């Protein structure tokens, strides 16, 4: 059945293509040196000698092309996947733009089925330089779904020379989802074109994650100011708020009170991207400005930003928690300890532990003293949150040479983790054990009983009469427990 379909497919296509190429695309070659034989001339037939008008020839060619495309569309789905892969390169290089577009559409189907090859995807990307704008548009529309090496560079080069506004729009849309510094220059060049609105929106995304030189920023701002005098658009306001100097930003701050909500958002968005937090903080009573103020503060890496963040604290606010984490992660060790003290006053042990755990993961890049400072803050929180085993492992990083306060933390963590040998290595006398036993006796008598047993087993001969009395055991029990294997 498959062979029959393939035969029918090729027969239909070859018939249409052959007729098209022979009868429509180019006239037969006439040998000018050949002598015309003498023949009797028939009586002229006015109907036979009437030439087909040009518009009818054009319509005929269009009709034949349409029939050829219909043949591909009808029969292609019925051929095997292997044969489709084999034929796609020739279809993508076909002289007819309609068939090249068809080939791109077939690659799209294979891609969504997870069956497109890298070679086929690269051929589609190459179509961004096709002479037909309809083919380039079909290729550009598929860009968000394609991932091949060097794609951003290829699209940026294509964008630089593209003339069709629809294709430009698709390529700019690609860079809004896949920002690349390679797209900055061609996007800047489009600001004053018919695609200026889309280019401005794309440039906002590109510059939010990529920096440009001061000269480039000044050049963009000059162009933006000219464009705003012609037509003020939100994306232009955002760009000026992002790239303008301090005076430009101060002049724009009044826009935060505009009656036009799009302009307010555009200004706040630009300030947030640039880290220009002060005017946003002043307007933070508005929920929208509050969120942008948090974003702006995250652009800074000093303790002052954390202090400003503390002034914006709201309970049960995930955005604030994220901002606290992001700023704290960028602080020096000494500044972080100050920030941790601020969080401690808020009783936010949850976010403290989250930050400390993240800092410990990258602790190898910090000094030994900084590592110990982090451990002193992290271990008690880990024990309190039921992560005693992890706390013991954290302190194992320092080996046996620990200061007394860290030894105490190791002992407490080991007791909580029921790591009795580790606890005994940290504290080899019964007194600290008895203190812990007293602390848990009322709230957790079962654990207290286990600790008491460990005290007797490990320190029977060291216990004083007062300690035995405190533990509620007599000498005979002590001797009996201490002699157990």
Secondary structure as UniProt FT lines:
FT   HELIX           2..20
FT   HELIX           21..25
FT   TURN            32..33
FT   TURN            46..49
FT   HELIX           54..76
FT   TURN            77..78
FT   HELIX           81..92
FT   HELIX           97..112
FT   TURN            113..114
FT   HELIX           118..126
FT   HELIX           127..129
FT   HELIX           133..141
FT   HELIX           143..145
FT   TURN            149..150
FT   HELIX           151..161
FT   HELIX           165..177
FT   HELIX           181..183
FT   HELIX           184..189
FT   TURN            190..192
FT   TURN            194..195
FT   HELIX           196..209
FT   HELIX           214..230
FT   HELIX           234..243
FT   HELIX           246..252
FT   HELIX           253..257
FT   HELIX           261..274
FT   HELIX           278..282
FT   TURN            283..285
FT   HELIX           287..297
FT   TURN            298..299
FT   HELIX           303..311
FT   TURN            315..316
FT   HELIX           318..329
FT   HELIX           333..345
FT   TURN            346..347
FT   HELIX           349..361
FT   HELIX           363..365
FT   HELIX           368..384
FT   TURN            385..386
FT   HELIX           388..396
FT   TURN            397..400
FT   HELIX           404..416
FT   TURN            417..418
FT   HELIX           420..426
FT   HELIX           430..441
FT   TURN            442..443
FT   HELIX           445..459
FT   HELIX           460..462
FT   HELIX           465..471
FT   HELIX           475..482
//
